[in-house]
């Protein structure tokens, strides 16, 4: 039982599903609780509070969230479980009925978790605070690193696109963002804390500033002027919002890294039309070619949905051929799942589960080959790597400027990784380690 007078002796466990935006927001919640004196658990401790920040991008994501919440309650039956995120927003009553759940907070209520904890502590009554996403107006900024080295700067939230397969607008609300001055202030604060790298996150970051006459291009120009930050990454940007000017700016910038994540979803124009995407394969190819021309060494990852409604065998083959014709670095592959309330349910052609999984396995194999081939071309070269906070049981390493994940191989006896934490060091790259999606690295 949590006593408000002894918050300082209490501990919390945080679990995040889904995207980098969720991670940033979880870290903000952790800071809220830390201000009350509630600290993260250490190995072997039992948490008084468990915060689960959920995802609902697929039916499998919902299932994993339910399973995890139930598992936490079995392991820690006396802990108060606070659930937020997209699954909590879309299926709040279902979440509230799960054992051990004390608070269910909608996606626009994450900044109030601390207050909800106070309320629950006072009355021991389950709190359910979820407003319809159509009523969301507030933008809640966050820029946190949690227990990591890189900071995640939330610049935008929500989405106005309403793609036929997607529930994000129903979970996150309409597109809204902060201002350039607010984002620059956040970045300057990171620099004052000694942070070296910031990942720019949001639901549809290319839509930044539309409501107040600013733009994402304006934002990246302003952030590039913040002294002390050595690296920025653009986490994910829609191809129709990734302008050629932004690509050129990143190529010329010393602070913006040669790394792009661009959602494709399908390489078939007919499937893109059924998905209600705002581009075609010709535009997508142009963007990839512009990036590759300006930055031959850039890491280019894409999102891909396989087995969507309307994806016939012919359209899947078209998608495969298109993807294999592009100079990509990696695919992030999702297996399509039905989402209640989406327009995709009106599309008549349904792909059976066996075919979905066969297509998924095929595209995952393509992704593994692409990543290995991309990584191998840098074998023997020297690149800058941000040395990341060492984690118990994990190899030391970090990411190069072009987003190659490095495992260091040559640490001498007595090597203290904490002495290198958050430092940019030069590493000579060795061979790819495909099973771990990493590359060997040697300090020089």
C-alpha positions as CSV (number, residue, x, y, z in Angstrom):
1,X,0.0,0.0,0.0
2,X,1.4,3.4,-1.0
3,X,1.6,6.1,1.7
4,X,1.8,9.6,0.2
5,X,4.0,10.6,3.1
6,X,6.6,8.0,2.2
7,X,6.8,8.5,-1.6
8,X,10.5,8.9,-1.3
9,X,10.9,5.2,-0.3
10,X,8.8,4.0,-3.2
11,X,9.8,2.5,-6.5
12,X,8.4,2.3,-10.0
13,X,8.7,0.0,-13.0
14,X,8.2,1.4,-16.5
15,X,7.3,-0.6,-19.6
16,X,6.9,0.9,-23.0
17,X,5.4,-0.6,-26.1
18,X,5.7,0.8,-29.6
19,X,7.3,3.9,-31.1
20,X,10.1,6.3,-30.1
21,X,7.4,8.8,-29.3
22,X,6.0,6.5,-26.6
23,X,9.5,6.1,-25.2
24,X,9.9,9.9,-24.9
25,X,6.5,10.2,-23.1
26,X,7.3,7.3,-20.7
27,X,10.5,9.0,-19.8
28,X,8.5,12.2,-19.1
29,X,6.2,10.2,-16.8
30,X,9.3,8.8,-15.0
31,X,10.5,12.3,-14.4
32,X,7.1,13.3,-13.0
33,X,7.3,10.5,-10.5
34,X,10.9,11.2,-9.7
35,X,9.9,14.7,-8.7
36,X,7.8,13.0,-6.0
37,X,10.8,11.0,-4.9
38,X,9.6,7.8,-6.6
39,X,12.6,6.1,-8.2
40,X,13.1,3.4,-10.8
41,X,13.5,-0.1,-9.4
42,X,16.8,-1.8,-9.4
43,X,17.2,-5.5,-10.2
44,X,15.6,-7.7,-7.6
45,X,13.3,-5.0,-6.2
46,X,9.5,-5.2,-6.1
47,X,7.9,-2.1,-7.6
48,X,5.2,-0.2,-5.7
49,X,4.0,1.3,-9.0
50,X,4.0,-0.1,-12.6
51,X,3.5,2.3,-15.5
52,X,2.6,0.6,-18.8
53,X,2.6,2.8,-21.9
54,X,0.8,0.9,-24.6
55,X,0.6,0.6,-28.3
56,X,-2.3,-0.4,-30.6
57,X,-0.9,-0.4,-34.1
58,X,-2.0,-4.0,-34.6
59,X,-4.2,-6.6,-32.9
60,X,-1.0,-8.4,-31.8
61,X,0.1,-5.2,-30.1
62,X,-3.1,-5.1,-28.1
63,X,-2.6,-8.8,-27.2
64,X,0.9,-8.2,-26.0
65,X,-0.2,-5.3,-23.9
66,X,-2.9,-7.4,-22.2
67,X,-0.5,-10.2,-21.6
68,X,2.1,-8.0,-20.1
69,X,-0.3,-6.3,-17.7
70,X,-1.6,-9.6,-16.5
71,X,2.0,-10.9,-16.1
72,X,2.9,-7.9,-14.0
73,X,-0.1,-8.4,-11.8
74,X,0.8,-12.1,-11.3
75,X,4.4,-11.2,-10.4
76,X,3.6,-8.1,-8.3
77,X,0.1,-8.5,-7.0
78,X,0.4,-5.6,-4.6
79,X,1.7,-3.1,-7.1
80,X,-0.6,-0.4,-8.5
81,X,-0.6,-0.6,-12.3
82,X,-1.1,2.7,-14.3
83,X,-1.9,2.2,-18.0
84,X,-1.8,4.8,-20.7
85,X,-1.1,5.0,-24.4
86,X,-3.0,4.1,-27.6
87,X,-4.5,0.8,-26.4
88,X,-5.7,2.5,-23.2
89,X,-7.2,5.2,-25.3
90,X,-9.0,3.0,-27.8
91,X,-10.1,0.2,-25.4
92,X,-10.2,1.9,-22.0
93,X,-13.0,-0.3,-20.5
94,X,-11.2,-3.4,-21.5
95,X,-7.9,-2.2,-19.9
96,X,-9.7,-1.0,-16.7
97,X,-11.1,-4.6,-16.3
98,X,-7.7,-6.1,-16.2
99,X,-6.4,-7.3,-12.8
100,X,-4.3,-4.9,-10.8
101,X,-5.0,-1.8,-13.0
102,X,-5.5,1.3,-10.8
103,X,-5.4,4.1,-13.4
104,X,-6.3,4.2,-17.1
105,X,-5.2,7.5,-18.7
106,X,-5.8,8.5,-22.3
107,X,-3.1,9.5,-24.7
108,X,-3.6,13.2,-23.9
109,X,-3.4,12.5,-20.1
110,X,0.1,11.2,-19.8
111,X,1.3,14.5,-18.3
112,X,-1.3,14.0,-15.5
113,X,-0.2,10.5,-14.4
114,X,1.4,11.9,-11.2
115,X,-1.9,13.6,-10.3
116,X,-3.8,10.4,-10.9
117,X,-1.5,8.5,-8.6
118,X,-2.2,11.1,-5.9
119,X,-5.9,10.6,-6.4
120,X,-5.6,6.8,-6.3
121,X,-3.4,6.9,-3.2
122,X,-6.0,9.1,-1.4
123,X,-9.1,7.2,-2.2
124,X,-8.0,3.7,-3.5
125,X,-10.6,4.1,-6.3
126,X,-9.8,3.1,-9.9
127,X,-9.3,6.2,-12.1
128,X,-10.5,6.1,-15.7
129,X,-9.6,9.4,-17.5
130,X,-10.1,9.1,-21.3
131,X,-11.6,11.8,-23.5
132,X,-12.6,11.3,-27.1
133,X,-9.6,11.9,-29.4
134,X,-11.6,14.4,-31.5
135,X,-11.6,16.7,-28.5
136,X,-7.8,16.8,-28.1
137,X,-6.4,20.3,-28.3
138,X,-3.4,20.4,-26.1
139,X,0.2,19.6,-27.2
140,X,2.3,18.2,-24.4
141,X,6.0,18.5,-25.1
142,X,8.6,16.1,-23.9
143,X,12.4,15.7,-24.4
144,X,13.8,12.9,-22.3
145,X,16.4,10.2,-22.4
146,X,15.3,8.0,-19.5
147,X,18.1,5.5,-18.9
148,X,19.5,5.9,-22.4
149,X,22.1,8.1,-23.9
150,X,20.1,9.7,-26.8
151,X,17.3,12.2,-26.1
152,X,14.0,11.9,-27.8
153,X,12.4,15.3,-28.6
154,X,8.6,15.2,-29.2
155,X,7.8,18.0,-31.7
156,X,4.3,16.9,-32.9
157,X,1.4,14.7,-32.0
158,X,-1.7,13.3,-33.7
159,X,-2.5,12.9,-37.4
160,X,-5.0,14.2,-39.9
161,X,-4.4,11.6,-42.6
162,X,-6.9,8.8,-41.8
163,X,-5.2,6.1,-43.8
164,X,-7.7,3.3,-44.4
165,X,-5.9,0.7,-42.2
166,X,-4.9,3.0,-39.3
167,X,-6.3,3.8,-35.9
168,X,-3.7,6.4,-34.9
169,X,-6.0,9.5,-35.5
170,X,-8.6,7.9,-33.2
171,X,-6.0,7.2,-30.6
172,X,-3.9,10.4,-30.8
173,X,-6.3,13.0,-32.2
174,X,-5.7,15.7,-34.7
175,X,-2.3,16.9,-35.7
176,X,-0.9,19.5,-33.3
177,X,2.6,20.6,-32.4
178,X,4.8,23.0,-30.4
179,X,6.5,26.1,-31.7
180,X,10.0,26.4,-33.0
181,X,11.0,28.6,-30.0
182,X,9.7,25.9,-27.6
183,X,11.6,23.1,-29.4
184,X,14.8,25.1,-29.6
185,X,14.5,25.8,-25.9
186,X,14.1,22.0,-25.2
187,X,17.2,21.3,-27.3
188,X,19.2,24.0,-25.6
189,X,18.3,22.4,-22.2
190,X,19.6,19.1,-23.5
191,X,22.8,20.7,-24.5
192,X,23.1,22.3,-21.0
193,X,22.7,18.8,-19.5
194,X,25.5,17.5,-21.7
195,X,23.4,15.6,-24.2
196,X,25.0,15.0,-27.5
197,X,22.2,13.5,-29.7
198,X,18.5,14.2,-30.1
199,X,16.0,12.1,-32.1
200,X,13.1,14.2,-33.4
201,X,9.9,12.3,-32.8
202,X,6.2,12.6,-33.3
203,X,3.3,10.9,-35.1
204,X,3.6,12.9,-38.3
205,X,6.5,15.2,-37.8
206,X,6.5,16.5,-41.3
207,X,3.2,18.2,-40.4
208,X,4.9,20.3,-37.7
209,X,3.9,23.9,-37.4
210,X,1.1,23.9,-39.9
211,X,-1.4,25.5,-37.5
212,X,0.8,28.5,-36.7
213,X,2.5,29.2,-40.0
214,X,5.8,27.4,-39.3
215,X,7.1,24.3,-41.0
216,X,9.3,21.2,-40.3
217,X,11.9,22.7,-42.6
218,X,12.0,25.9,-40.5
219,X,12.4,23.7,-37.4
220,X,15.4,21.7,-38.6
221,X,17.1,24.9,-39.7
222,X,16.6,26.4,-36.2
223,X,17.6,23.2,-34.3
224,X,20.8,23.1,-36.4
225,X,21.9,26.4,-34.8
226,X,21.7,25.1,-31.2
227,X,25.2,25.0,-29.7
228,X,26.3,21.9,-27.9
229,X,24.1,19.4,-29.8
230,X,26.3,17.3,-32.0
231,X,23.7,15.0,-33.6
232,X,20.1,15.1,-34.7
233,X,18.1,12.3,-36.3
234,X,14.8,12.5,-38.1
235,X,12.9,9.5,-36.7
236,X,10.2,9.0,-39.4
237,X,8.8,11.3,-42.0
238,X,6.1,10.8,-44.7
239,X,7.5,10.8,-48.2
240,X,5.2,13.5,-49.4
241,X,6.4,15.8,-46.6
242,X,10.1,15.0,-47.0
243,X,11.0,17.9,-49.4
244,X,14.0,17.9,-51.6
245,X,15.2,21.0,-49.7
246,X,15.1,19.1,-46.4
247,X,17.2,16.3,-48.0
248,X,19.7,18.8,-49.3
249,X,19.9,20.5,-45.9
250,X,20.6,17.3,-44.0
251,X,23.3,16.4,-46.6
252,X,25.0,19.8,-45.9
253,X,24.5,19.9,-42.2
254,X,27.1,18.8,-39.7
255,X,24.6,18.1,-37.0
256,X,21.8,16.3,-38.9
257,X,22.8,12.7,-39.4
258,X,22.6,10.8,-42.8
259,X,19.7,8.7,-41.6
260,X,16.1,8.6,-42.9
261,X,13.1,6.4,-41.9
262,X,10.4,6.8,-44.6
263,X,7.1,4.9,-44.4
264,X,6.3,3.2,-47.7
265,X,3.6,0.6,-46.6
266,X,3.3,-0.9,-50.1
267,X,5.2,-0.9,-53.3
268,X,2.0,-1.3,-55.3
269,X,0.3,1.8,-56.5
270,X,-3.1,0.2,-56.3
271,X,-2.6,-0.9,-52.7
272,X,-1.4,2.6,-51.8
273,X,-4.6,3.9,-53.3
274,X,-6.7,1.5,-51.2
275,X,-4.6,2.5,-48.1
276,X,-5.4,6.2,-48.9
277,X,-1.8,7.1,-48.8
278,X,-0.8,10.5,-50.2
279,X,1.9,9.5,-52.7
280,X,2.6,6.9,-55.3
281,X,5.7,4.7,-56.0
282,X,7.1,7.3,-58.5
283,X,7.3,10.0,-55.8
284,X,8.7,7.5,-53.3
285,X,11.4,6.4,-55.7
286,X,12.3,10.0,-56.3
287,X,12.8,10.6,-52.6
288,X,15.0,7.6,-52.2
289,X,17.1,8.5,-55.2
290,X,17.5,12.1,-53.9
291,X,18.7,10.8,-50.6
292,X,21.1,8.3,-52.1
293,X,22.5,10.9,-54.6
294,X,23.1,13.5,-51.8
295,X,24.3,11.0,-49.2
296,X,25.5,7.7,-50.7
297,X,26.4,6.5,-47.2
298,X,23.0,7.3,-45.6
299,X,21.0,4.7,-43.8
300,X,17.5,4.4,-45.3
301,X,14.8,2.4,-43.5
302,X,11.2,2.0,-44.6
303,X,8.0,0.8,-43.0
304,X,6.1,-1.9,-44.9
305,X,2.7,-3.5,-44.3
306,X,2.2,-7.0,-45.8
307,X,-1.1,-8.8,-46.3
308,X,-3.3,-5.7,-46.3
309,X,-6.8,-6.0,-47.6
310,X,-6.7,-5.7,-51.4
311,X,-3.1,-7.0,-51.7
312,X,-3.6,-9.7,-54.3
313,X,-0.7,-12.0,-55.3
314,X,-0.1,-9.7,-58.3
315,X,0.0,-6.6,-56.2
316,X,2.4,-8.3,-53.6
317,X,4.7,-9.2,-56.5
318,X,4.6,-5.6,-57.7
319,X,5.5,-4.5,-54.2
320,X,8.4,-6.9,-53.9
321,X,9.8,-5.9,-57.3
322,X,9.6,-2.2,-56.4
323,X,11.2,-2.6,-53.0
324,X,14.1,-4.7,-54.4
325,X,14.7,-2.1,-57.0
326,X,15.5,0.5,-54.4
327,X,18.8,1.1,-52.6
328,X,17.5,0.6,-49.1
329,X,19.2,-0.3,-45.9
330,X,16.4,-2.1,-43.9
331,X,12.7,-2.8,-43.9
332,X,10.5,-2.6,-40.8
333,X,7.9,-5.2,-41.7
334,X,4.4,-5.3,-40.2
335,X,1.8,-8.0,-40.8
336,X,-1.6,-6.4,-41.4
337,X,-4.3,-7.0,-38.9
338,X,-7.9,-5.9,-38.9
339,X,-8.6,-2.8,-36.8
340,X,-12.2,-2.1,-35.8
341,X,-13.7,1.2,-37.2
342,X,-11.2,1.5,-40.1
343,X,-12.2,2.0,-43.7
344,X,-10.0,-0.9,-44.7
345,X,-12.8,-3.3,-43.6
346,X,-14.8,-2.1,-46.6
347,X,-12.1,-3.5,-49.0
348,X,-13.4,-6.9,-50.3
349,X,-10.2,-8.9,-50.9
350,X,-9.0,-10.5,-47.7
351,X,-5.5,-12.1,-47.4
352,X,-5.6,-15.3,-45.4
353,X,-3.4,-15.7,-42.3
354,X,-1.1,-18.3,-43.9
355,X,-0.4,-16.1,-46.9
356,X,0.2,-13.1,-44.7
357,X,2.8,-14.9,-42.6
358,X,4.5,-16.3,-45.7
359,X,4.7,-12.8,-47.2
360,X,6.0,-11.5,-43.9
361,X,8.8,-14.1,-43.8
362,X,9.8,-13.3,-47.3
363,X,10.1,-9.6,-46.7
364,X,12.0,-10.1,-43.4
365,X,14.5,-12.2,-45.4
366,X,14.8,-9.3,-47.9
367,X,15.4,-6.9,-45.1
368,X,18.1,-9.1,-43.5
369,X,19.9,-9.3,-46.9
370,X,19.6,-5.6,-47.5
371,X,21.0,-4.7,-44.0
372,X,23.9,-7.1,-44.3
373,X,24.8,-5.8,-47.8
374,X,24.5,-2.2,-46.6
375,X,26.6,-2.8,-43.5
376,X,29.3,-4.9,-45.4
377,X,30.2,-2.0,-47.7
378,X,31.6,-0.1,-44.7
379,X,33.9,-2.9,-43.4
380,X,37.3,-1.5,-42.8
381,X,36.1,2.1,-42.7
382,X,36.3,4.5,-39.8
383,X,33.2,6.2,-38.6
384,X,32.1,8.3,-35.5
385,X,30.1,6.4,-33.0
386,X,28.2,7.8,-30.0
387,X,29.2,5.5,-27.1
388,X,25.9,4.6,-25.4
389,X,25.2,4.0,-21.8
390,X,26.3,0.4,-21.0
391,X,23.6,-2.0,-20.1
392,X,24.2,-5.0,-18.0
393,X,24.3,-8.2,-20.0
394,X,24.6,-6.3,-23.3
395,X,27.7,-5.6,-25.5
396,X,29.2,-2.2,-25.3
397,X,28.7,0.0,-28.4
398,X,26.5,2.5,-30.0
399,X,25.4,3.9,-33.3
400,X,27.5,5.4,-36.1
401,X,26.5,8.6,-37.8
402,X,24.7,6.6,-40.4
403,X,22.9,4.4,-37.9
404,X,25.0,1.3,-38.0
405,X,24.7,-0.5,-34.6
406,X,28.1,-1.3,-33.4
407,X,29.3,-4.0,-30.9
408,X,32.8,-3.2,-29.7
409,X,35.2,-6.1,-29.8
410,X,38.6,-4.9,-28.5
411,X,38.0,-3.5,-25.0
412,X,41.2,-4.1,-23.0
413,X,41.3,-5.6,-19.5
414,X,40.2,-3.0,-17.0
415,X,38.3,-1.0,-19.6
416,X,35.7,1.2,-17.9
417,X,32.8,1.8,-20.3
418,X,31.3,4.5,-18.1
419,X,34.3,6.6,-18.9
420,X,33.2,6.6,-22.5
421,X,29.5,7.0,-21.9
422,X,28.0,9.8,-24.1
423,X,31.3,10.4,-25.9
424,X,31.6,10.4,-29.7
425,X,34.6,8.1,-30.5
426,X,36.1,6.8,-33.8
427,X,35.6,3.1,-34.5
428,X,36.9,0.9,-37.3
429,X,34.1,-1.2,-38.6
430,X,34.5,-5.0,-39.1
431,X,32.2,-7.6,-40.3
432,X,28.4,-7.6,-40.0
433,X,26.8,-9.8,-37.3
434,X,23.5,-10.5,-39.1
435,X,21.8,-12.5,-36.4
436,X,22.0,-9.4,-34.1
437,X,21.6,-6.8,-36.8
438,X,24.9,-5.2,-35.7
439,X,28.5,-4.8,-37.0
440,X,31.8,-5.4,-35.3
441,X,33.6,-2.3,-34.1
442,X,37.1,-1.6,-32.9
443,X,38.1,1.5,-30.9
444,X,41.0,3.4,-32.5
